């Protein structure tokens, strides 16, 4: 599942700063020795692959692209020998024998836990009194997720990943499978292509997004990656459809940030600077709060992604190394990465099995939709800046039922939205990171449907991440939330901001 969750708060700035300083005083810096699955296998720190887990540094990216193996001389660095599933003789006898493989020498399992303290904005009485609307001003400890992660390599070319949220969003909430996939690296060698020019993976996986929604180190997900698209007067919201009804058919629960079921071809040639991927998926959607539910469609969706990283290191040796060299040790390359992505699918509606069949609407309606965008990321020593811009477009139809009960469908204006985010992170020390992010979504339909105060809804999120050890963090994030509408006792529409401040712990083992 792996969708990030937020809780509501309004905190004076002095309290925010005071808590950050107090927590910082408690931190004792240490190189630490992280012990998740890969740290055990190679007997190395989490900081080998992460500047701030779960974000990967340049070495971590190379490790992932190489099928969870060190980019060079992997066998020399492995401290836990794998179990060989066969012998060299079987390899030479293939196809007259089963091709030999290997499995990790120990069970490659790691755990991640996140728990937060929450301070919540003061709610108007009308909001607090509504069914399910009450949120306490403070919630002293909220277990957000407990995740089991298993990942590793199965021989020279195979790698795998499985993660599962045991609990999410508090006690009693449902968890679920996030990613579960198997990947074959360097399939392109059959066609004499450069290393890792062609790979394939299949199963359930997060799309090759410019920035991960499932494993972001922020305490909140990117708003635009969680945006569904609904018409301004959707038929699904009409209490009773009958003679005189006029409504719009578009009601698409699909969101980009949900794990997809399918197969993906991709590659990272040119020393990993160029990246491409093409995925064919079932098109699973949010299903209105139930991530990963299979959408009611017979067609498959397609997702395309490409990007290129321009390495700006001046020294040729550093520029061609996995990581750049510096006076204090290796660091990420100074670089600019630009990319683009495109998702195409069809939102399919079958009127034959609904009450609309009584009005002569028994056909299946396909409404194509797409999401397209561009992204950029800049890295320079302790500074990281990045952003995404996205456009959503869904075909729409107008349903009209006349006084005699005859239904008709006609083309309507497309339902669209735009959005994106910009973010910046600065490493004050290797263990202390200041973060800030601005999210925005412009959806005319959401505005007309009363979701937000303005056509463009936006959030501003400053925060901090403190690595107490390489595998233990103290995290914090304040959200200045967009205006949410509500009605007072007199029936007037008013607005309030459910601002949030969250701080807590995040550790892996």
C-alpha positions in Angstrom: 0.0 0.0 0.0 2.6 2.5 1.1 0.6 5.6 0.8 1.8 8.4 3.2 -0.7 9.6 5.8 -1.1 12.9 7.5 -2.9 14.2 10.6 -4.1 17.7 11.4 -2.4 20.5 13.6 -1.9 24.2 14.3 1.2 25.1 16.3 2.7 28.5 17.2 6.0 29.1 15.5 7.8 29.5 18.9 6.7 26.0 19.9 7.8 24.5 16.6 11.3 26.1 16.8 11.6 25.2 20.5 10.8 21.5 20.0 13.2 21.3 17.0 16.0 22.8 19.2 15.2 20.5 22.1 15.3 17.4 20.0 18.5 18.5 18.4 20.2 18.8 21.8 19.4 15.1 22.4 21.2 13.9 19.3 24.6 12.3 19.7 26.2 12.0 16.3 27.7 8.6 15.3 28.6 6.8 12.2 26.3 3.9 13.4 25.9 0.5 11.9 22.6 0.0 10.3 21.3 -3.6 10.3 18.5 -3.9 7.6 18.9 -6.7 5.1 21.6 -5.1 2.8 23.6 -3.8 5.8 23.7 -7.3 7.2 24.7 -8.8 3.9 27.6 -6.4 3.3 28.3 -5.4 6.9 28.1 -1.8 6.1 26.2 1.3 7.3 22.9 2.5 5.9 24.7 5.7 4.9 26.5 3.7 2.2 23.4 3.9 0.1 21.4 6.7 1.8 22.1 10.3 2.7 18.7 10.3 4.4 16.8 7.0 4.2 14.8 5.9 2.4 16.1 8.3 -0.3 19.0 6.8 -2.2 22.3 8.6 -2.8 24.3 8.1 -6.0 25.8 4.8 -4.8 22.4 3.6 -3.7 21.0 4.3 -7.1 23.8 2.4 -8.7 23.2 -0.5 -6.3 19.5 -0.6 -7.1 20.0 -0.4 -10.8 22.5 -3.3 -10.7 19.9 -5.6 -9.2 20.8 -5.0 -5.5 24.5 -5.7 -6.0 27.5 -3.5 -5.6 28.3 -1.8 -9.0 31.8 -3.3 -9.1 33.4 -6.3 -7.4 30.2 -7.3 -5.6 31.5 -10.8 -4.6 34.5 -9.2 -2.8 32.2 -7.1 -0.5 29.6 -9.8 0.4 30.1 -10.9 4.0 27.2 -13.5 4.0 27.8 -16.1 1.3 24.8 -17.1 -0.7 23.4 -20.6 -0.9 24.1 -22.1 -4.3 21.2 -23.8 -6.0 23.2 -26.0 -8.3 26.7 -26.5 -9.6 28.9 -25.2 -12.4 28.3 -28.5 -14.2 24.6 -27.8 -14.4 25.3 -24.5 -16.0 27.5 -26.2 -18.6 24.9 -28.9 -19.2 22.0 -26.4 -19.8 19.5 -26.9 -21.4 19.9 -30.5 -20.4 19.8 -29.6 -16.7 18.1 -26.9 -14.6 20.1 -23.7 -14.7 21.8 -23.2 -11.3 20.9 -20.2 -9.2 21.3 -18.9 -5.7 19.4 -17.6 -2.7 20.6 -15.3 0.1 22.6 -17.0 2.9 20.3 -15.6 5.5 16.6 -14.6 5.3 16.8 -11.0 3.9 14.1 -9.3 6.0 14.1 -5.8 7.5 11.5 -3.9 9.4 10.5 -0.2 9.4 8.4 1.5 12.1 7.0 5.0 12.1 5.2 6.6 15.1 4.3 10.2 15.5 3.1 12.8 18.0 0.4 15.0 16.5 -0.8 18.5 17.3 -4.1 19.4 15.6 -5.7 22.6 14.5 -8.7 23.8 16.5 -11.8 22.7 14.7 -14.9 24.8 14.3 -17.7 23.3 16.3 -19.7 22.4 13.2 -16.8 20.3 11.9 -16.0 18.6 15.2 -19.7 17.8 15.7 -20.2 16.2 12.3 -20.1 12.3 12.1 -16.5 11.2 11.8 -15.3 14.8 11.8 -13.8 15.2 15.3 -10.0 15.3 15.6 -8.4 15.8 19.0 -6.1 18.8 19.5 -3.3 16.5 20.5 -2.6 12.8 19.9 0.4 11.8 22.0 1.5 8.8 20.0 0.1 7.5 16.7 1.7 4.4 15.2 1.7 5.2 11.5 3.1 2.1 9.8 5.0 -1.1 10.7 6.4 -2.5 7.5 8.0 -5.8 6.7 10.5 -5.5 3.8 12.3 -8.3 2.0 14.6 -7.7 -0.9 17.7 -9.0 -2.5 19.4 -10.7 -5.4 18.8 -14.3 -6.7 22.0 -14.9 -8.6 23.6 -12.9 -11.3 20.6 -11.3 -12.9 17.5 -11.8 -10.7 16.4 -9.4 -8.0 13.2 -9.1 -5.9 11.3 -6.8 -3.6 8.4 -7.4 -1.2 7.0 -5.0 1.3 3.8 -5.2 3.4 2.3 -2.7 5.9 1.2 -4.7 8.9 -0.7 -1.7 10.3 -1.3 1.8 8.9 -3.1 4.9 10.1 -3.6 3.8 13.7 -4.8 0.8 15.7 -7.1 -1.5 13.8 -6.6 0.0 10.4 -6.0 -2.3 7.4 -2.5 -2.7 6.0 -1.6 -4.4 2.7 0.9 -5.3 0.1 2.8 -2.4 -1.3 5.3 -3.7 -3.9 5.9 -7.4 -4.7 8.0 -7.9 -7.9 10.7 -10.0 -9.5 13.2 -8.3 -11.9 15.6 -9.7 -14.5 18.6 -7.3 -15.1 20.6 -7.0 -18.3 18.2 -8.9 -20.6 19.8 -6.7 -23.3 23.0 -8.7 -23.3 21.2 -11.3 -25.5 21.0 -8.6 -28.2 24.6 -7.3 -27.5 23.3 -4.1 -25.9 25.3 -2.1 -23.3 24.9 -3.4 -19.7 21.4 -2.8 -18.1 20.1 -1.2 -21.3 17.1 -3.6 -21.1 15.6 -5.0 -17.9 12.2 -6.4 -17.2 10.2 -6.7 -13.9 6.7 -8.0 -13.2 4.4 -8.2 -10.3 2.9 -5.3 -8.3 5.1 -2.2 -8.2 5.1 1.6 -7.9 5.4 3.2 -11.3 8.7 4.7 -12.3 7.7 8.1 -10.9 10.2 10.9 -10.9 10.1 10.9 -7.1 8.8 8.0 -5.1 5.4 8.4 -3.4 5.7 5.1 -1.5 9.1 5.6 0.0 9.4 9.3 0.3 11.1 10.5 3.5 8.5 13.3 3.9 5.7 12.7 6.4 3.1 13.4 3.8 2.7 12.2 0.2 2.8 14.4 -2.9 -0.7 15.9 -3.4 -0.7 15.7 -7.2 0.3 12.0 -7.2 -2.8 11.3 -5.0 -5.2 13.3 -7.2 -8.3 11.6 -8.7 -10.4 13.2 -11.3 -14.2 13.8 -11.0 -16.6 15.8 -13.1 -18.3 18.9 -11.7 -21.7 17.2 -11.6 -20.9 13.5 -11.6 -23.8 11.0 -12.1 -22.4 8.9 -9.3 -23.3 11.7 -6.8 -26.9 12.1 -8.1 -29.2 10.5 -5.4 -31.8 9.2 -7.9 -31.3 9.1 -11.7 -34.6 9.4 -13.6 -36.5 11.6 -16.0 -35.1 15.1 -16.1 -31.6 14.1 -14.9 -28.6 15.9 -16.5 -25.2 14.8 -15.2 -21.6 14.1 -16.2 -20.3 10.5 -16.5 -16.6 11.2 -15.6 -15.8 9.7 -12.2 -12.2 8.3 -12.3 -10.7 7.0 -9.1 -7.2 6.4 -10.7 -4.2 8.1 -9.0 -0.6 7.9 -10.0 0.8 7.1 -6.6 -1.0 3.7 -6.2 1.1 0.5 -6.8 0.2 -1.1 -10.2 0.0 -4.7 -11.3 1.8 -5.4 -14.6 5.0 -5.7 -16.4 7.7 -3.1 -17.0 10.5 -2.9 -19.5 13.3 -0.4 -18.8 17.0 0.3 -18.8 19.7 2.5 -17.4 22.5 2.7 -20.0 25.3 5.3 -20.3 26.6 4.7 -16.8 23.1 5.0 -15.4 22.7 8.6 -16.5 19.9 7.8 -19.0 16.8 6.1 -17.7 13.8 4.8 -19.7 10.8 2.6 -18.8 7.6 1.3 -20.4 5.0 -0.3 -18.2 1.8 -2.2 -19.2 -0.6 -2.3 -16.2 -4.0 -3.3 -15.1 -4.8 0.3 -14.1 -5.5 -0.2 -10.4 -7.0 2.8 -8.7 -7.8 4.3 -5.3 -11.4 3.1 -5.4 -12.3 5.9 -3.1 -10.0 5.1 -0.2 -9.2 1.5 -1.0 -5.7 1.6 -2.7 -4.9 -1.2 -5.1 -8.4 -2.2 -6.0 -8.7 -3.5 -9.5 -10.7 -1.0 -11.7 -13.7 -2.2 -13.6 -12.1 -2.3 -17.1 -11.0 -4.8 -19.7 -8.3 -2.7 -21.2 -4.7 -2.2 -20.1 -2.9 1.0 -19.4 0.5 2.2 -20.5 3.1 4.3 -18.6 6.2 5.8 -20.2 9.1 7.5 -18.5 12.4 8.8 -19.6 15.1 11.0 -17.9 18.7 12.1 -18.3 21.1 13.2 -15.7 23.8 15.7 -16.7 26.8 15.1 -14.5 28.4 18.5 -13.7 31.5 17.3 -11.8 34.6 19.1 -13.2 37.1 16.4 -12.4 37.0 13.6 -15.0 37.9 10.9 -12.5 35.0 12.0 -10.2 32.6 12.4 -13.1 33.0 8.8 -14.2 33.1 7.3 -10.7 30.0 5.9 -9.0 30.4 8.8 -6.5 32.4 12.0 -6.7 35.5 12.3 -4.5 35.9 15.1 -2.0 38.2 16.2 0.9 35.8 14.6 3.4 35.1 11.5 1.4 32.7 10.5 -1.5 29.6 12.5 -2.2 26.8 12.7 -4.7 27.7 14.2 -8.1 26.8 17.7 -8.8 24.1 17.1 -11.4 20.9 18.2 -13.1 18.4 15.6 -14.1 15.5 16.3 -16.4 12.7 14.0 -17.4 9.2 13.4 -18.6 6.4 10.9 -18.1 3.1 9.9 -19.7 0.3 7.6 -18.5 -2.6 6.6 -20.8 -5.7 4.5 -19.9 -9.4 4.1 -20.4 -12.0 4.6 -17.6 -14.5 2.0 -18.6 -18.2 2.2 -17.5 -20.6 -0.6 -18.1 -24.2 0.7 -18.1 -25.7 -2.7 -18.9 -25.4 -3.9 -15.3 -26.7 -0.7 -13.7 -30.1 1.0 -13.2 -29.4 3.1 -16.4 -30.4 0.0 -18.4 -34.0 1.0 -17.7 -33.4 4.2 -19.7 -32.0 2.5 -22.8 -28.3 2.8 -21.8 -27.0 -0.7 -22.1 -23.7 -0.1 -23.8 -20.1 0.1 -22.4 -18.6 3.5 -22.4 -14.8 4.0 -22.7 -13.5 7.4 -21.6 -9.8 7.7 -22.3 -7.6 9.7 -19.9 -4.0 10.6 -19.6 -1.5 12.1 -17.1 1.6 13.8 -18.4 4.3 15.8 -16.8 7.9 16.9 -16.6 10.4 16.9 -13.7 13.8 18.4 -12.7 16.2 17.7 -9.9 19.4 19.6 -9.0 22.1 18.4 -6.6 25.0 20.4 -5.4 26.9 19.1 -2.3 24.6 19.7 0.6 21.7 21.1 -1.4 19.0 19.3 -3.3 16.2 21.1 -5.3 13.5 19.4 -7.4 10.1 19.8 -8.8 7.3 18.2 -10.9 4.6 19.7 -13.1 1.6 17.5 -14.1 -1.5 17.8 -16.3 -4.5 15.4 -16.0 -7.1 15.1 -18.8 -10.2 12.8 -18.8 -12.7 12.5 -21.6 -16.2 13.2 -20.4 -19.8 12.7 -21.5 -23.1 14.3 -20.6 -26.0 12.0 -19.6 -29.4 13.4 -20.3 -32.7 11.7 -19.5 -35.8 13.3 -21.0 -39.3 13.5 -19.6 -40.2 10.2 -21.3 -37.3 8.3 -19.7 -35.1 8.1 -22.8 -31.4 8.4 -22.1 -28.8 9.9 -24.3 -25.0 10.4 -24.0 -23.2 13.2 -25.7 -19.6 14.3 -25.6 -18.8 17.0 -23.0 -15.7 19.1 -22.2 -12.9 17.1 -20.8 -12.3 17.1 -17.0 -8.9 18.5 -16.3 -6.5 19.4 -13.5 -3.0 20.6 -13.2 -0.6 20.4 -10.3 2.9 19.7 -9.0 5.3 20.5 -6.3 8.7 22.1 -5.6 11.0 21.0 -2.8 14.3 21.7 -1.3 16.5 19.9 1.2 19.7 21.1 2.9 22.1 19.1 4.9 23.2 21.4 7.7 25.2 18.4 9.0 25.3 14.9 7.7 22.8 14.0 10.5 20.6 17.2 10.4 18.5 18.0 7.3 16.2 21.0 6.8 13.3 20.3 4.4 10.7 22.5 2.7 8.1 21.6 0.1 5.2 23.4 -1.7 2.4 21.4 -3.2 -0.4 22.7 -5.4 -3.4 21.2 -7.4 -5.6 23.3 -9.6 -8.9 21.4 -10.2 -11.9 23.4 -11.4 -14.1 20.4 -10.7 -12.9 20.0 -7.1 -13.6 23.7 -6.6 -17.2 23.5 -8.0 -17.8 20.3 -5.9 -16.9 22.1 -2.7 -13.6 20.4 -1.9 -11.6 23.6 -1.4 -11.9 27.3 -0.9 -10.1 28.2 -4.1 -9.6 26.7 -7.5 -5.9 26.1 -6.6 -5.4 24.4 -3.3 -1.9 24.4 -1.9 0.1 23.2 1.1 3.4 24.6 2.4 5.5 22.1 4.5 8.7 23.0 6.3 10.3 20.3 8.3 13.4 18.6 9.6 15.0 15.1 9.7 17.6 14.2 12.4 19.6 11.0 12.0 20.1 10.0 15.7 21.9 7.0 14.2 22.2 5.7 10.6 19.0 3.7 11.1 17.1 5.9 13.6 15.5 9.3 12.8 13.6 12.0 14.6 11.4 13.6 12.0 9.1 16.7 12.0 6.9 18.5 9.5 4.5 21.4 9.7 1.8 21.8 7.1 0.0 25.0 6.3 -3.1 23.4 4.8 -5.5 24.8 2.1 -8.9 26.1 3.2 -11.5 23.5 3.7 -15.2 24.4 3.4 -17.8 23.7 6.1 -21.3 25.0 7.0 -22.2 26.6 10.3 -25.5 26.2 12.2 -27.1 28.9 10.1 -26.2 27.1 6.8 -23.5 29.6 5.8 -20.4 28.2 4.0 -17.2 29.1 5.9 -13.6 27.9 5.6 -10.9 26.8 8.0 -7.3 25.5 7.6 -6.7 22.1 9.3 -3.0 22.9 9.7 -0.8 20.1 11.0 2.4 19.6 12.9 3.8 16.1 13.2 7.0 14.9 14.9 8.0 11.4 15.8 10.4 8.5 15.2 11.3 6.4 12.2 13.6 3.5 12.5 14.6 0.4 10.6 16.2 -2.8 11.7 
